[in-house]
Amino acid sequence: MVRPAPSAKVSVRAIAALAFAAVVVVALDQGVKALVVANLPYGQPVAVLGDALQFFYVRNPGAAFSFAVNMTWVFSIVSTAVVVAIIVFARRIRSMWWALVLGMLLGGALGNLLDRLFREPGFGRGHVVDFISTPWMMPAIYNIADAFICVSMVVFVLLVVFGVNLDGTRTPSAKQQRADAAATATSSDDVERSAHRVADDGTAARDAAVPTTAADAADAGRASRPADRTTDPRGPHDLRDALGHDAT
């Protein structure tokens, strides 16, 4: 009976790092949004670093960067699905890098989801608080949760490009794979040559042991028979063969 392979052990450190990153992002996002709602005038830009950075408090019924403003319910459902998927997927993570990336993504998704669930005009239809404006970089207005979502996506792509797996292992690059394939082929060739060499040595040994001609076989047979006693001067002689049959 074949037993199923045991499931990989859950990495407590990776889950703790993911949870910590998510909590930090949510706390920072919601705390700053509370300050913005309490202190900034609605719809009026406030210069922070000239035109490079402005605070511009608006409420966004759509997705990140004011996209699809009439689809609030859809994005509420999508955000919920993302949060649930990350939580379910977290037990497979062994890499600290992946834990931090997914933690930032989870925190960003939760930060905006909380706005959609609990802010006006109602549950699931709430408007997200946006207040960061960087006209030199993009015309949209965003918030801290959006920023962390974007950062996590950039790091996500980098981890994929550099071959960092969820379990912390590294996928060899194409160059390394070619080098490994060449080394394997060289090793196989060496083994094959060694096998041929051993086979050739065995064939040569058998050829040396087996006579190749009738003369060689006769010589081998004479060499294997005991020596004729008539040729031994020290042995007894049968003089009948030398004197003829009439000798008595």
N, C-alpha and C positions, 0 to 999 in steps of 0.2 A: 504494500500500500504506500503510495507516494504522499508524503506529508507536504502541506503547503509551506512555501517559504515564509519565515517569520517577517513581520513588518518591521521597517526600520524604526529605531528608537527616536522618539520625539526629542528635539533639541530644546531644552528649557532655556538656554542662553539666547538662542535665536528668537524664540517666542517672546522672551522678556524684552529683548532689544526692539522687536517690532512693536510691542505694546507701549514701550516707553516713548518711542518716536511718535506714535500715533497720539498719545496723550499730550505730549509737548506741543504738537502742531495744533490740536483741537483747542487746548487751553490758550495758546498764543493767539490763535485766530479769533476765538470767541471773546477773549479779554480785550483785544484791540478793537473789535467791532463794537463792543459795549462803550468804549471810550469815544469812538467816532460818533456813534448815535447820540451820546450825551453832550458832546462838545463841538462838533463841526456843524456849520450851517449846511442845510440840504441844498444840493445843486449849485454850490458856489465854490470855485477853485480857490485853494489856499496854497500859495507858493511856499515850498520848503527849501528847494535848491534851485531857485529860479524856474526856468522852463524844463530843467532836467527831471525834477521830481515835484509833483503837486499832490495835495490831498483834495479829492473831489468826491464828496459823499453823494452816492446815488443808490437806489434800490433796483436790483436786477431780477426780473421775473424769469429770465432764461438761464442758459448755461454759462460756463466760464467766458469771460470777455464779452458779455452781453449778447451771446449768440442764441438765436431761436427764442425770442422773448415770449412767444405765445405757446410754448410747450413745457410749462412748468411741471405739470403732472408727469410727463414723460421723463424728464430729468430727475424727478424725485424717485421714480421707480428704478431708473438706471443707476442712480447713486446708491440706492438700497441694495441692488444686485451686486454692485462692485464691493460694497462693504461686506456682505455675506460671503462672497467668493473669496475675498482676501482672508477672512477669518477661518473659513474651511480649509483653505490652501496653506495656512500658516504652519500646520503640523509637518509639512514636507520640507520646510526650509532648514538647512544646516549652515548656510553661509551668512555671516554677519552683514555683509554688504547687501545681500538680497533682503535680509530682515529690515535693515534701515530704509531701503528703497520702498519696500511694500508698506512699512510703517508710515513713511511720509505720505504715500499715496492714500493709505487708509485714513490718516488724519485729515488730509485735504478733502477727501470725499465726505467724511463725517462733518467737518466744519460747515460745508455748504449745505449738506443734508439737514443739519439742525436748523439752519435758517429756513429752508423750504418747509420743514415740518412745523415750526413753532412761531414763525414771524407772520406778520400781516401779509395778505388778507385772510389767511386761514390755513388749516392743517393740510400739508401736501402742496399748497399753492403759495407758500410764503416767498417773499422776495429776498434775494440774497443781498447783503450789504457789501457794496464795492466802494473803494475810496482811494486806491492808488492809481495815479496817472503819470505815465512817462511818455509824453508826446514824441520825444526823439526816438523812442524804440518802437512804440505801437500806439495806435489811436484809441484802443480800448481802455476801459477802466476795470481794475481787478482788485483782488484782496489777497490776504496772506495764504489762505487755503489754495487759491488758484496758483500762487507762486510756488508753493510746495508741490503741487501736482505737476507743474511743468518741470521743476528740478528733478523730481522722481522719474519722470519720463526720459529725461536726458541721461540720467545715470543708468536707467533700465537699458537704454540702447547701448551705452558703453559696456555694460556687463555682458550683453549678448555678443558684441563685437569682439571683446577680449576673451570670450569663451568661459566665463565664470558661471558654473552651474549652481543650481539651487542647493546641492549638497556640499558646496565648497570646493569641488574638484574643478580642474581646468580642462577644457576641451582642446586638444592639440591643434595648432594652426595648420593651414594647408601645407606650409613649408615643412613643419615638423612631421606631418603625416607622410609627406613624400620621402623625407629622410628615414623615417622608421620603415617605410615600405622597401626602400633600397637596402637598408641594413638587413631586413628579413630575407630579401631575395639573395643577398650575398651569403648569408648564413646557410640558406637552403642549397645554394650552389656548392659551398664547401662540404656540406654533408653528402651531397650527391657525388662529388668527386672522390671523397673518402670511401664511399660505398663501392664506386667503380674500381678504385685502387685495390681494395680488399678482394673484390671479385677477381680482378686480373691476377693478383698474387696467388689466389687459390687455384685458378685455372693453370697457371704456370707450374705450380707444385704437382698437380695431377698429371700434367703432360710429362713432367720429368719422371714420374713414377711408373707410367704405363709405356711399354715398348711401342714404338711407332712402326717398325718393319719386322718382317719374318726373321731376318738375320739377328736383329736386336732381341727378338723373343727367344731364338735358339740360344744366343749367348747368355740371356738371362736364365734359361732353363738349365744350361750346363753349369752355370755358376751356382745355381741353387741345389744341384745334385751333389751327393757326397763324392769325393775324389775316388777314381778307379783304383782299386787295390793293386793292379798289375803295374801301375806307374810309380808305386811307392817302393823304393829300393829296400826299405826296412821291413816290409810286410812279407808274408809268405807268398811264394811264386807257384803258380800252377804250370809245371813244365810240359804238360800235355799239349798245351796250345803251341808251345815253342818247338817241340820235337815231333809233333804229328800224332795222329791217332794210333800208329803202330808201336809207338814207344810204350813200354810197360815197365 
